[in-house]
Amino acid sequence: MKVHHVLNHTSGLQNALSSLVQDNPMVLCDWEECLKRVAMVAPESEPGQQQLYHYLSYGWLCGGIIQHASKRKFQDILEEAMVHPLNVEGELYIGIPQGMIQPILFIFTISSLKFECNATYTLKKNSVESRLATLTLDTNDLNKLAEVSSPTSISSSSSPPMFQFDILAGLVPFFNTLNVRRAILPAANGHCSARALARYYAALLDGGVVPPPHSSLSQPPLGSHPHHPKDTTNKKYGGNKKDSKTNNLNDFKIFSSQKSKLHDSFLGIGDYENLVLPNGDFGLGFKRVCSKDGSLIGFGHSGLGGSTAYCDINNRFAISVTLNKLSFGSVTRDIIQFVCSELNIPVPEEYA
């Protein structure tokens, strides 16, 4: 198995941790334990032969590779390579830092199983947790989902456990617990603002060049949120941390690769064509974004619940929509269609 198999969702490990969602979801909060479990799982198909979305295991596969190759913690790499240079401190986390003080017992149910864990709800002033939105359910969307009983529906018994109706309903209180919010679940618990995610995609769009500061109309100013990373050392990335916060942000790059090569790798074309499954939905690390006529226009990704982000390469356009009300795309579709129509740019096929 090669790294490109993981990035292209062809490693055959798409269900590597799926049983934990039902059997013992709290194990998902143990980063090292999950890395060990993924390493012990045999691929369900020959790597490179079948492209199936690695809806949960992808986070540990990529995070484990990054950690092993760099000999450093995943969250430290995220801080130094993305958060600080993009000036989105306090707005982008995978595993939020500690900031609560009074522990209580939280009980939740997934399917027919009941679980207990410790959580806290007394907030320290200006803590990260005090700014977090509570995950809720769009009951109208869920009711529509429950009415669908075709073999191909998301709620069918053939679907991965995480996408079945009763599992989804139980995951909402589970993901609201601090145990989960503080855990490292790269494919499942990213906490970010829409503008932070949009800045990330804008940087990818311009070959790694950090976007200029936002307008003063965007409040609060970038980088002004209290930020308490677990490791604030920044010696191994780009020299001086201060450089990423100067007024010359657009002169700073988070990648050294040539822009066209970077885009080709994300799309799985050109020199990278042989590393991806032909005509697949994914390039290397991202989902390919096509317009209604089937033309390839960019790359991005959508998350369970309706949040999304993508960029349109030719139009130099990047957008992110983040939701805390778990739905199945209707709100996101309306927003994307409206923005694209106002800018007179192609609407991605997914939202057409």
N, C-alpha and C positions, 0 to 999 in steps of 0.2 A: 504494500500500500504506500502510495506517495502523497506528498502534501497537496498536490493538485487534485487528487481524488477527494480529499476532504473539502477543499474550497469549491469544488464543482458538484458537491452533494452526490458523489458516486462511490463513496467508500464502502457502502453496504452496511453502515452502522447507524442507519436512521432510527432504529428502535432500541439503541443500546441501553437507555435508561428508562424506557417507557413503563416498565413494570413498577418502578418506584412511585410513579404518580398515584397508583392505586394502593400498592402494598405498604409503603412507608415514605410518604413524600418529604418528611422532615430530613431524611438522608440527603435530599437534594441541596440542603443548606451546608453540607460538609464538602467543601471544594476538593480537598485531598482525597477523601474517600470516593467521591465520584470519579476523579481521575483514575484511581486504581480500578474501579469497576469497569470503566470504559475500556481500559487497557486489557481486561480479561475477556472481553466479548469478541466472539468470532464474527466476521462479516456475514451478512445473510446472502450476499451475492458477490461475485468476483469484482473487486475494485475496478472501476472504469467501465463496467458493462451496463449499469442501470442507474438512472438519475432519479432519486427519490429525496424529497425535501427532508433534511435532517433537523426537524422542528425543535428538538431539545438537545440532542447529543452534540450538535454543531458547536455549541459554546464551549464545552469541555474539550472537544477535539482541537479546536483552534487555540483556545486558551492554554491547553496543555502543551501544544507545540511551541507556542510563544515562550512559555515559561521554561521549557526544557532547553530550547535553543539559546535563550538569553541568560539563563541561570539567574533570573530575577523574577519577582512576583508580578503576576498579571496586572494587578491594580497599579503598581508602580510604573509599568510600561505605559498604561493608559494615561496616567497623570502626566508623564513627561513627554510622550509622543503626541498627545491630542489635547488634553484639557488645558494645560498651561500655554502652549503656543497659540491655541485658538481663543484664549482669553475667556473661557467659559467656566471658570472656577465657580463652584456652587450650583452649576446648572447641568452637569453631566456626570453620572456615577454608574458604575456596575457594582452594587454593594455600597450602601450609604454608610458614612462614618458614624461612630457612636455619638449620641447626643441626648439620650433619654435618662430618666433617673428613678422612676418608681415602678418596680416590676409588679405585674399582675398575671393571672392565669387566663389564657385565651383558648377556647374550645371551638373546633370547627369540624365539619363533616364533609368527606368526599365520597360520593357514592353512598354505600351503606356502612362505611368505616368511620369511626370517630377518633380524632387525634387531639392531643393537648400539647400546648407549648407555652413558654413564658413570653410575655410581651409587656410593653410599657406604654403608658399614655399620658404621663405628665411631661410636658415639653419644656426643655430648656429654651430660654429666650434666644431667638435667632438661630436655633439649631436647624440642620437640614430637614429633620423630620417635621418641624413646624411649618415648612413650606410645601410638604407633599400633599398631593390631592389623593383622596380616598378612591380606590377602584370600586366602581359600581357596575350594575348590569343594565343593559338596555333590554328591558323585559319584552318590549314589542318585537324586537329582533329575535330574541330567544324563543318567544312563542311561535313565531313563523318557522323557526328552525325545528321546533318540536313537532310541528305539523307535517314536516317533510319526512317521509319514511321510505324513500326509494333506496335501492342498494348503493347508490353512489353518493348519498347525502352525507354531510359531515357528521351526523349523529348515528350513522349506521354502525353495526357491530364490527364491520370490516375496517373501520377507521381507526387510527391510532387512539389509544385510551384518552389522551389529553383532549381530543376533539369531540368526545361524546358528550351529549347534552348534560347528563347528571354530573359528569366530571367537571365540565366547564363551570357549572353553577357552584360547585364546591370549591373550585380554585380561587374564586373571588375573595372570600374571607381569608383563605390561606395566604394569598399574595399581599393582603393588607397587614399581615403580622410583621413585626419588626425582625423576627428571625429570618424571614425571607427577604425583606428589604435590605438587610445588612449582609446577606449572603452573596457569594460570587456566583451568579447564574447568567453568564454572558448571553445566552440565547433566550432569556426569559425575564430578567428583572432590571433592564436598563432604566434608569431614572434620569430624565432629561427634559429640558424645555424645548419647544419647537425651534426657537432661534438657535439654540446650541447645536441641534442636529442639522439644521439647515446650513450653519456655518461649516460644519464638518463636510457636508456634501459640496458646498461651494468651493472648499479647499481642494477636494478631489477633482472637481470639475476643472479647476485652473492648474492642475498638475502639482498640487501641494502648496500653492501660494496661499498664505493666510489672508482671508478677506479683510478689507479695511474696517475700522470701527463702525458700528451701527449709528444711525442718525440719533440725535439727542431726543427725538420723539419716542425712541424705544426705551422705555423705562421699566425697571431701574437700569442704570448703565451696565454694560458688560463688565464682568469681573467684580461687581460690587457686592454680590451675595457673600455672606460668611461662608468660608470654605475650610473644612478641617480634614484634609487627606491624612491617611494613616502614615504616609512617608512623604515628607516634603522635600527630600533631597533631590537635587536635579543635576548633579555633577556629570552624569554620563550622557546627557542629551543636550546638544546645541550650546554647550558652554554656560552662558549666563542666563538664568531664568528671566531676568529683567528684560532681556532683549525681546521676549515674546509679548511684552506689554507696552512697548514703545509706540509712538505714533506712526512708525514705519512698519506696521504689521504686514502690509502688502509686499514688503521686501523680504519677508521671512518665509521659508518653505519647510513643510513638515515631511516632504519627500524629496529625494534627489534625482529620481528617475525623470526621463523626458516625458512631457505631458502625453504625447501620442502613444508612447509605450505603456504608460500607466492606464490609459483608457482601453487600449487593446487587451491588456491583461484582465481588466474587470469584465470586459465583454466576451473574452475568449475568442478573439479574432487575430488575424495577422500571425505574428510569430508564436502566438499562444493557442492557435486553433487546434493543434494536436493534443493539447492538455485538457480539452473539454469534450463532453459528449456532443456529437453533431446534432444541431437543431434542438438542443435542450433549452430549458427555461433559464438556466443559470450559466454565468460565465465563471470567473474565478473570484469568489467571495461575494458576489452580488447577483441579483436577479436582473436579467436583461429586460429593459423597458422598450416596448414597441408601440407605435401609433396604431390607429384603427386600420390602416392599410397594410399593417404588418412590417413597416419599416422600423429598423432598429434605431432608436433615438437616444438611448442613455442607459443608466443603471440605477438600481435602488433596492429597496426592500420594504415589505409591509409586515407588520406584526399582528399577532392574534389580538383582536379587540378593535381594529380599525386604524391604529396609528400607522403612519407611513412616511417615507422620505424617498426622493429620487432626484436625479438631475437630467436635464435635456442638454446634451453636449453642444449641438449646433447653435442653440439659442442662448447658451450660457446662463441657464436658468436652474436654480435649485430651490426646492420647497420641502417643508416638513409639516405634517399635521400630527399633533399628539393629542390623544384622547384618554380620559380616565374612566369613561363610561363604555364598558365592553360591548361592542356591537359588531356587525358584520359588513361594514363598509358603506352604508347609505349616507351617513353624515360626511364621511371623508370624500366620497364620490361627488357630492354636491359642491364641496369646497374646491376640489381639484378642477371640476368642470367650470366653475365660476371664474377662478383665477386664470385658467388657460384661455377662456373665451375673452376675458378682458385684455389679455396680453397678445391675443391672436397667435397662439402657439398650439401645437398638436396636443390633444388629450390622449394620455396613455390608454391603450386598449383595455386595461384592467378597470379603468374608470369611465369608459365611454358609454 
